[in-house]
Amino acid sequence: MMQGTGSDVGKSLLVAGLCRLLANRGVNVAPFKPQNMSNNAAVTPGGGEIGRAQALQARAAGLEPDVHMNPVLLKPQSDIGAQVVVQGRVTGNAKARDFHALKPTLLQAVLESFRIVGDQRDFVLVEGAGSPAEVNLRDGDIANMGFAEAANVPVVLVADIDRGGVIASLVGTYAVLNDAERARVSGYIINKFRGDVTLFEDGIRIISEQTGWPCFGIVPYFTDAHLLPAEDAMSLDSRTTLDGLTDDIKIAVPRLSRIANFDDLDPLAAEPDVSVQVIKSGEPLPGDADVLLLPGSKSTLADLAHLREQGWDVDIAAHHRRGGLVVGLCGGYQMLGRSVADPDGIEGPPGTVEGLGLLDVETIIGGDKSLVAVTGTAADSRETVHGYEMHMGVTTGSDTGRPWLVLEGDRPDGACSADGKVLATYVHGLFAADGFRRAFLGRLRHGRESGVAYDAMVDSTLDSLAAHLDANLDVDAMLAVTTTR
């Protein structure tokens, strides 16, 4: 089990790389994360949802994603509450304090999923959440040491040297763990190192003297990490400038407070002549953008209010008046209509809110959550698309008579404005289709050709990550401490 000295230390990427490394060795390996908190989710073939990182890890292992790879998923809807997904299905909502009391009741489902994932596997690589150093949350824990103890798995600690204080983070974690937890730690990894590794030899000596834990390796910073789908919205904060050539296609994305499924942006950002800028709160949407893209949201009404608080509604209207393209994905689609109604109070107090009014559609939030993988074609270019739906609500109105996509079974999806300058869909992941993406960008720069084969690039990057870890970690020593069930 890979646990971190903190959040965003690189656990997800390390597990993905090790999954690919072992799979390339012919090992039957699977990923597992008992509890995750993320609004960047993926739909499984069976119609459930798991964290995006576990879907990438499954891909690295050569497997289809499965709900049991991430049995508990928390999707934040407010500053203090989250939707609770257990084994792929929504079971309700819980505030932070309520979930703390709920955790012990979820352990049985977590252990059941762990057994299912482990059936007939050579190895299961487990990812923790946050840090075991959060000992104030230890009671009823199912994400870190509580799970490791219940499932009897050894732990490898991951520390991020790039953020500084790596010696203190490891020695401090040792200090707050109890004796049994310290003994469960088999060793540690220093991640995201920049520069001459030999300069940290004294650091390794100090950490090992203080903790008694061996070092399994120092992993240099993996520069191609940005080419892989990220799970944490913190990764969006690095996309703050529209840099590159002056004739780049510029796509600006407001950073909604409950932004979801933001890996929709990755295939666009991978194009060498496309600059994707995520606009932080307090900053205006740039006037020279070619596209304003409204991303998915876990809470459409709250993010619509947030958008207006930032004055972005004024920027979007001005962009549209100038003839710029506006794109809405899922929650962003709902915001672009005349109104969004939540009669049952699913996202908060019941009510109806005025939308941005750029599409002649109305949305009513309610009904069962749509969780399904889809394929289809673009109504304009006829290019094939593939992706998934993950939303609640029904959108109707005259602009749906001009769907952006036509899905399997001749099912129309999305809407287009009469002038063709506003496009929207409920389908996530559509930009990963190379032909569709090429046609979409081609309307912005006539005659351009995409040089990126996105899926092939992701697999190539996973192979490079695996080789990177193989060269810098003592993988055999790590595997030697694995428990046998």
Secondary structure per residue as TSV (DSSP state, phi and psi in degrees):
chain	resnum	aa	ss	phi	psi
A	1	M	-	360.0	127.1
A	2	M	E	-92.5	112.9
A	3	Q	E	-112.3	155.1
A	4	G	E	-112.0	156.2
A	5	T	S	-77.3	-6.5
A	6	G	S	-172.4	-179.4
A	7	S	T	-76.2	153.5
A	8	D	T	60.5	35.8
A	9	V	S	-92.0	-4.1
A	10	G	S	105.9	17.5
A	11	K	H	-60.7	-46.4
A	12	S	H	-59.7	-43.7
A	13	L	H	-68.0	-39.8
A	14	L	H	-63.5	-42.0
A	15	V	H	-65.4	-40.9
A	16	A	H	-61.9	-44.9
A	17	G	H	-64.7	-40.0
A	18	L	H	-69.8	-34.5
A	19	C	H	-60.7	-45.4
A	20	R	H	-67.8	-40.1
A	21	L	H	-58.2	-49.2
A	22	L	H	-68.5	-40.0
A	23	A	H	-61.3	-39.4
A	24	N	H	-66.4	-23.2
A	25	R	T	-83.9	-2.4
A	26	G	T	87.4	15.2
A	27	V	-	-86.6	137.1
A	28	N	-	-83.5	95.7
A	29	V	E	-120.5	150.5
A	30	A	E	-141.0	149.2
A	31	P	E	-91.0	160.9
A	32	F	E	-156.8	135.3
A	33	K	-	-135.8	113.1
A	34	P	S	-62.8	-41.6
A	35	Q	E	-140.5	133.2
A	36	N	E	-133.1	150.5
A	37	M	E	-126.8	110.3
A	38	S	-	-167.0	143.6
A	39	N	S	-96.6	6.1
A	40	N	-	-101.0	91.5
A	41	A	E	-113.7	164.9
A	42	A	E	-126.9	150.9
A	43	V	E	-94.9	133.9
A	44	T	-	-88.8	161.1
A	45	P	T	-56.2	-28.5
A	46	G	T	-82.1	-0.2
A	47	G	S	89.2	23.5
A	48	G	-	-107.9	-175.4
A	49	E	E	-135.0	143.8
A	50	I	E	-138.6	170.8
A	51	G	E	-62.6	144.6
A	52	R	H	-58.8	-35.8
A	53	A	H	-62.4	-38.6
A	54	Q	H	-70.3	-31.0
A	55	A	H	-66.0	-40.1
A	56	L	H	-66.1	-41.3
A	57	Q	H	-64.2	-38.6
A	58	A	H	-62.3	-44.0
A	59	R	H	-59.3	-42.3
A	60	A	H	-61.3	-33.5
A	61	A	T	-84.5	-3.3
A	62	G	T	78.9	27.5
A	63	L	-	-120.1	156.3
A	64	E	-	-74.9	143.0
A	65	P	-	-64.3	145.6
A	66	D	-	-136.4	143.5
A	67	V	G	-60.9	-26.2
A	68	H	G	-75.2	-11.9
A	69	M	G	-72.8	-17.5
A	70	N	S	-148.6	77.8
A	71	P	S	-68.6	-24.7
A	72	V	E	-124.5	116.8
A	73	L	E	-123.3	125.0
A	74	L	E	-105.8	127.4
A	75	K	E	-116.9	102.3
A	76	P	E	-59.2	131.8
A	77	Q	-	-113.8	-20.3
A	78	S	S	-148.8	-179.8
A	79	D	S	-66.6	-20.3
A	80	I	S	-125.5	-2.2
A	81	G	E	-136.3	160.0
A	82	A	E	-149.1	153.5
A	83	Q	E	-76.5	137.7
A	84	V	E	-107.1	121.6
A	85	V	E	-113.9	122.4
A	86	V	E	-118.4	123.0
A	87	Q	T	48.3	45.0
A	88	G	T	90.3	-8.4
A	89	R	E	-121.0	140.9
A	90	V	E	-68.2	127.1
A	91	T	E	-109.3	-9.1
A	92	G	E	147.4	-167.0
A	93	N	E	-120.8	151.4
A	94	A	E	-148.8	138.1
A	95	K	E	-75.5	163.4
A	96	A	H	-55.4	-44.2
A	97	R	H	-66.9	-38.7
A	98	D	H	-65.6	-39.8
A	99	F	H	-66.7	-35.4
A	100	H	H	-58.6	-38.2
A	101	A	H	-75.3	-26.1
A	102	L	H	-78.4	-26.4
A	103	K	H	-51.5	-46.2
A	104	P	H	-60.0	-29.0
A	105	T	H	-74.8	-16.0
A	106	L	H	-90.4	-12.1
A	107	L	H	-59.8	-37.6
A	108	Q	H	-62.2	-43.6
A	109	A	H	-65.2	-38.0
A	110	V	H	-63.1	-46.5
A	111	L	H	-67.9	-35.1
A	112	E	H	-62.6	-45.4
A	113	S	H	-64.5	-39.3
A	114	F	H	-60.5	-40.9
A	115	R	H	-65.6	-40.7
A	116	I	H	-64.4	-45.3
A	117	V	H	-63.7	-36.9
A	118	G	H	-78.8	-13.1
A	119	D	T	-57.3	123.5
A	120	Q	T	61.5	22.7
A	121	R	-	-100.6	148.4
A	122	D	S	-75.3	-41.7
A	123	F	E	-142.2	148.3
A	124	V	E	-121.8	125.4
A	125	L	E	-99.9	117.2
A	126	V	E	-102.3	137.9
A	127	E	B	-111.3	129.6
A	128	G	-	-80.1	-178.1
A	129	A	-	-132.1	133.5
A	130	G	S	64.8	-122.4
A	131	S	-	-151.9	144.0
A	132	P	T	-68.8	-12.6
A	133	A	T	-71.2	-12.2
A	134	E	-	-79.2	66.6
A	135	V	G	-68.6	-15.9
A	136	N	G	-67.6	-16.8
A	137	L	G	-105.9	11.5
A	138	R	-	-67.4	-34.0
A	139	D	T	-63.0	119.5
A	140	G	T	77.2	11.6
A	141	D	-	-59.6	136.0
A	142	I	-	-124.5	2.1
A	143	A	S	-101.4	-28.9
A	144	N	S	-130.1	-109.0
A	145	M	H	-66.6	-29.5
A	146	G	H	-61.8	-43.7
A	147	F	H	-68.0	-46.4
A	148	A	H	-56.8	-38.8
A	149	E	H	-69.7	-45.8
A	150	A	H	-65.6	-35.0
A	151	A	H	-95.9	-5.8
A	152	N	T	55.7	59.8
A	153	V	-	-118.7	144.4
A	154	P	-	-74.9	158.3
A	155	V	E	-120.5	137.8
A	156	V	E	-115.1	125.0
A	157	L	E	-87.4	137.7
A	158	V	E	-113.4	128.4
A	159	A	E	-124.5	140.9
A	160	D	E	-100.1	109.5
A	161	I	S	-80.2	-18.2
A	162	D	T	-65.4	-29.3
A	163	R	T	-88.6	-5.3
A	164	G	S	87.5	162.3
A	165	G	-	69.8	28.7
A	166	V	H	-68.2	-34.7
A	167	I	H	-64.8	-46.2
A	168	A	H	-63.5	-36.6
A	169	S	H	-67.3	-38.3
A	170	L	H	-76.9	-47.0
A	171	V	H	-66.8	-36.1
A	172	G	H	-66.6	-38.3
A	173	T	H	-62.5	-43.6
A	174	Y	H	-57.2	-41.3
A	175	A	H	-65.0	-34.6
A	176	V	H	-93.0	-11.7
A	177	L	S	-77.2	152.5
A	178	N	-	-82.3	174.3
A	179	D	H	-60.7	-40.8
A	180	A	H	-66.6	-37.5
A	181	E	H	-70.5	-39.3
A	182	R	H	-60.0	-40.7
A	183	A	H	-68.1	-26.2
A	184	R	H	-74.4	-22.0
A	185	V	E	-76.6	118.9
A	186	S	E	-87.4	-19.0
A	187	G	E	166.0	-170.7
A	188	Y	E	-143.4	163.3
A	189	I	E	-126.3	133.7
A	190	I	E	-93.4	120.5
A	191	N	E	-112.1	156.1
A	192	K	E	63.4	42.2
A	193	F	E	-79.6	138.2
A	194	R	-	-120.7	133.2
A	195	G	S	104.7	-154.9
A	196	D	-	-83.9	112.5
A	197	V	G	-61.2	-32.3
A	198	T	G	-64.1	-21.1
A	199	L	G	-70.6	-11.5
A	200	F	G	-104.5	13.4
A	201	E	H	-60.4	-39.9
A	202	D	H	-66.4	-34.0
A	203	G	H	-62.4	-42.5
A	204	I	H	-62.8	-42.8
A	205	R	H	-61.5	-43.5
A	206	I	H	-64.9	-45.6
A	207	I	H	-61.7	-45.3
A	208	S	H	-68.4	-35.4
A	209	E	H	-65.6	-39.0
A	210	Q	H	-75.5	-29.6
A	211	T	H	-113.7	-26.2
A	212	G	-	80.1	3.3
A	213	W	-	-89.5	138.9
A	214	P	-	-79.7	157.6
A	215	C	E	-97.2	125.5
A	216	F	E	-85.9	-4.0
A	217	G	E	145.8	162.7
A	218	I	E	-113.4	119.3
A	219	V	E	-98.1	114.2
A	220	P	E	-62.5	155.2
A	221	Y	-	-55.8	128.2
A	222	F	-	-91.3	104.0
A	223	T	G	-68.7	-20.7
A	224	D	G	-91.9	12.1
A	225	A	G	-58.2	-30.8
A	226	H	G	-68.1	-13.6
A	227	L	G	-82.2	-8.2
A	228	L	S	-104.1	146.9
A	229	P	-	-57.5	131.1
A	230	A	-	-96.7	151.2
A	231	E	-	-97.2	-37.0
A	232	D	S	-90.2	132.9
A	233	A	G	-63.1	-15.4
A	234	M	G	-59.1	-27.8
A	235	S	G	-65.4	-22.1
A	236	L	G	-69.9	-23.6
A	237	D	G	-68.2	-15.6
A	238	S	G	-80.7	-15.0
A	239	R	-	-94.1	76.8
A	240	T	-	-118.2	-3.6
A	241	T	-	-132.9	147.1
A	242	L	-	-92.3	68.4
A	243	D	-	-85.5	178.9
A	244	G	S	108.3	-163.2
A	245	L	-	-69.3	153.3
A	246	T	T	-67.0	-22.2
A	247	D	T	-97.4	13.3
A	248	D	S	-57.5	148.4
A	249	I	E	-74.7	124.4
A	250	K	E	-105.9	121.0
A	251	I	E	-118.5	120.2
A	252	A	E	-108.0	136.5
A	253	V	E	-129.3	117.0
A	254	P	E	-67.0	131.6
A	255	R	-	-81.6	90.6
A	256	L	-	-64.3	152.0
A	257	S	T	-67.6	-24.6
A	258	R	T	-122.7	41.0
A	259	I	E	-56.6	139.1
A	260	A	E	-137.3	153.2
A	261	N	-	51.5	43.3
A	262	F	G	-75.3	-3.8
A	263	D	G	-68.2	-8.2
A	264	D	G	-55.5	-26.0
A	265	L	G	-80.2	-22.1
A	266	D	H	-59.4	-45.7
A	267	P	H	-63.4	-33.0
A	268	L	H	-68.5	-44.6
A	269	A	H	-66.3	-23.5
A	270	A	T	-73.3	-17.9
A	271	E	S	-72.3	131.2
A	272	P	T	-65.4	-22.1
A	273	D	T	-107.7	20.9
A	274	V	E	-122.6	130.3
A	275	S	E	-110.9	123.4
A	276	V	E	-108.9	121.2
A	277	Q	E	-115.4	125.1
A	278	V	E	-96.8	119.0
A	279	I	E	-90.1	123.1
A	280	K	-	-79.3	161.6
A	281	S	T	-57.5	141.1
A	282	G	T	91.5	-5.9
A	283	E	S	-113.9	144.2
A	284	P	-	-76.4	155.2
A	285	L	-	-72.0	132.8
A	286	P	-	-65.3	139.4
A	287	G	T	-76.6	-14.5
A	288	D	T	-100.4	11.6
A	289	A	-	-69.6	144.2
A	290	D	S	-78.6	-35.6
A	291	V	E	-134.0	134.3
A	292	L	E	-104.1	119.7
A	293	L	E	-113.0	118.3
A	294	L	E	-91.6	115.0
A	295	P	-	-82.0	-177.3
A	296	G	E	-68.1	160.3
A	297	S	E	-144.0	142.9
A	298	K	S	-80.1	-17.5
A	299	S	-	-143.7	91.2
A	300	T	H	-59.5	-45.2
A	301	L	H	-65.9	-43.3
A	302	A	H	-65.1	-39.6
A	303	D	H	-74.7	-28.8
A	304	L	H	-64.9	-40.8
A	305	A	H	-65.1	-42.0
A	306	H	H	-61.8	-41.8
A	307	L	H	-59.0	-43.1
A	308	R	H	-70.4	-36.8
A	309	E	H	-59.4	-33.8
A	310	Q	T	-82.6	-7.0
A	311	G	T	77.5	11.5
A	312	W	H	-70.1	-25.1
A	313	D	H	-62.0	-36.9
A	314	V	H	-66.8	-42.2
A	315	D	H	-64.2	-39.9
A	316	I	H	-65.9	-43.5
A	317	A	H	-62.5	-41.1
A	318	A	H	-66.3	-41.2
A	319	H	H	-60.4	-41.9
A	320	H	H	-67.0	-40.0
A	321	R	H	-62.9	-33.3
A	322	R	T	-76.5	-3.8
A	323	G	T	92.0	11.9
A	324	G	-	-74.5	157.5
A	325	L	E	-85.2	136.0
A	326	V	E	-119.7	129.8
A	327	V	E	-123.6	135.5
A	328	G	E	-123.4	131.6
A	329	L	E	-116.1	119.9
A	330	C	T	55.9	-106.5
A	331	G	H	-58.8	-35.3
A	332	G	H	-63.9	-35.4
A	333	Y	H	-60.2	-48.3
A	334	Q	H	-61.1	-37.9
A	335	M	H	-65.9	-28.6
A	336	L	T	-75.1	-11.0
A	337	G	S	-81.6	-173.9
A	338	R	S	-73.7	-34.6
A	339	S	E	-156.8	157.0
A	340	V	E	-129.8	121.3
A	341	A	E	-111.8	140.0
A	342	D	E	-128.9	74.4
A	343	P	T	-65.8	-26.6
A	344	D	T	-96.4	2.0
A	345	G	-	67.4	36.4
A	346	I	S	-67.7	-37.6
A	347	E	S	-100.6	-4.7
A	348	G	S	161.1	-152.6
A	349	P	S	-60.4	137.9
A	350	P	S	-58.6	146.5
A	351	G	E	163.3	178.9
A	352	T	E	-126.7	135.5
A	353	V	E	-121.9	141.0
A	354	E	E	-69.4	134.1
A	355	G	-	-86.9	-169.1
A	356	L	-	-77.7	-16.9
A	357	G	-	74.1	19.7
A	358	L	S	-90.2	-10.4
A	359	L	S	-127.4	142.3
A	360	D	S	-85.4	71.3
A	361	V	-	-142.9	161.5
A	362	E	E	-133.9	145.6
A	363	T	E	-121.7	135.6
A	364	I	E	-116.1	117.7
A	365	I	-	-81.0	130.3
A	366	G	-	158.8	-177.1
A	367	G	S	77.9	-171.0
A	368	D	S	-74.8	150.5
A	369	K	-	-73.9	129.8
A	370	S	E	-84.7	117.3
A	371	L	E	-132.0	96.6
A	372	V	E	-155.5	139.0
A	373	A	E	-78.0	141.4
A	374	V	E	-135.7	155.5
A	375	T	E	-134.3	159.9
A	376	G	E	178.3	-158.0
A	377	T	E	-136.9	155.6
A	378	A	E	-76.4	135.5
A	379	A	T	-66.1	-29.5
A	380	D	T	-89.3	-53.1
A	381	S	T	-88.6	-15.7
A	382	R	-	65.8	14.4
A	383	E	-	-76.9	147.7
A	384	T	E	-73.1	140.8
A	385	V	E	-127.1	156.5
A	386	H	E	-146.3	150.1
A	387	G	E	174.4	-145.9
A	388	Y	E	-155.1	153.7
A	389	E	E	-102.8	139.7
A	390	M	E	-151.2	85.5
A	391	H	E	-160.1	163.0
A	392	M	-	-118.0	140.2
A	393	G	-	119.1	162.0
A	394	V	E	-126.7	133.5
A	395	T	E	-115.2	128.3
A	396	T	E	-134.2	163.5
A	397	G	S	142.9	169.0
A	398	S	G	-62.6	-32.4
A	399	D	G	-71.5	-15.5
A	400	T	G	-70.0	-14.1
A	401	G	G	-70.7	-11.1
A	402	R	S	-116.4	73.3
A	403	P	-	-66.7	148.1
A	404	W	S	-75.5	-38.5
A	405	L	E	-124.8	155.3
A	406	V	E	-123.1	113.1
A	407	L	E	-89.2	172.5
A	408	E	T	-49.8	143.4
A	409	G	T	78.5	19.6
A	410	D	T	56.8	37.6
A	411	R	E	-92.5	114.5
A	412	P	E	-70.1	147.2
A	413	D	E	-139.9	137.4
A	414	G	S	84.2	-166.5
A	415	A	E	-156.0	155.5
A	416	C	E	-133.0	142.4
A	417	S	-	-73.0	162.7
A	418	A	T	-61.2	-32.5
A	419	D	T	-87.9	-1.0
A	420	G	S	74.2	9.6
A	421	K	-	-95.6	-3.0
A	422	V	E	-129.3	120.9
A	423	L	E	-124.7	140.8
A	424	A	E	-151.4	153.0
A	425	T	E	-156.6	157.8
A	426	Y	S	-90.6	-4.9
A	427	V	E	-86.6	123.5
A	428	H	E	-89.7	151.7
A	429	G	S	84.4	3.7
A	430	L	G	-66.4	-26.8
A	431	F	G	-75.2	-7.6
A	432	A	G	-73.5	-15.4
A	433	A	S	-78.8	116.0
A	434	D	H	-59.8	-45.1
A	435	G	H	-64.7	-42.8
A	436	F	H	-63.7	-45.9
A	437	R	H	-62.8	-40.6
A	438	R	H	-62.2	-43.0
A	439	A	H	-67.5	-40.0
A	440	F	H	-61.8	-47.6
A	441	L	H	-72.1	-27.8
A	442	G	H	-65.1	-27.5
A	443	R	T	-72.8	-18.3
A	444	L	T	-91.0	-30.8
A	445	R	S	-135.9	97.8
A	446	H	T	-58.8	130.7
A	447	G	T	89.5	-6.5
A	448	R	-	-69.8	154.9
A	449	E	-	-128.6	134.1
A	450	S	-	-75.2	134.3
A	451	G	-	-103.0	6.9
A	452	V	-	-108.6	125.6
A	453	A	-	-99.8	99.2
A	454	Y	H	-63.4	-52.0
A	455	D	H	-61.1	-40.2
A	456	A	H	-64.1	-37.2
A	457	M	H	-64.4	-41.7
A	458	V	H	-61.9	-45.1
A	459	D	H	-66.4	-39.0
A	460	S	H	-63.4	-38.8
A	461	T	H	-67.2	-38.3
A	462	L	H	-62.7	-40.0
A	463	D	H	-64.5	-40.8
A	464	S	H	-64.8	-40.2
A	465	L	H	-62.7	-43.0
A	466	A	H	-60.1	-44.5
A	467	A	H	-65.3	-37.2
A	468	H	H	-61.3	-43.9
A	469	L	H	-71.6	-38.8
A	470	D	H	-60.7	-34.4
A	471	A	H	-79.7	-19.1
A	472	N	H	-121.6	-6.0
A	473	L	B	-118.6	149.3
A	474	D	-	-87.2	78.8
A	475	V	H	-62.6	-40.6
A	476	D	H	-62.8	-38.1
A	477	A	H	-66.2	-37.9
A	478	M	H	-64.3	-44.7
A	479	L	H	-69.2	-24.4
A	480	A	H	-67.5	-20.8
A	481	V	T	-92.6	2.1
A	482	T	-	-62.5	140.5
A	483	T	-	-85.1	152.7
A	484	T	-	-109.2	128.0
A	485	R	-	-93.8	360.0
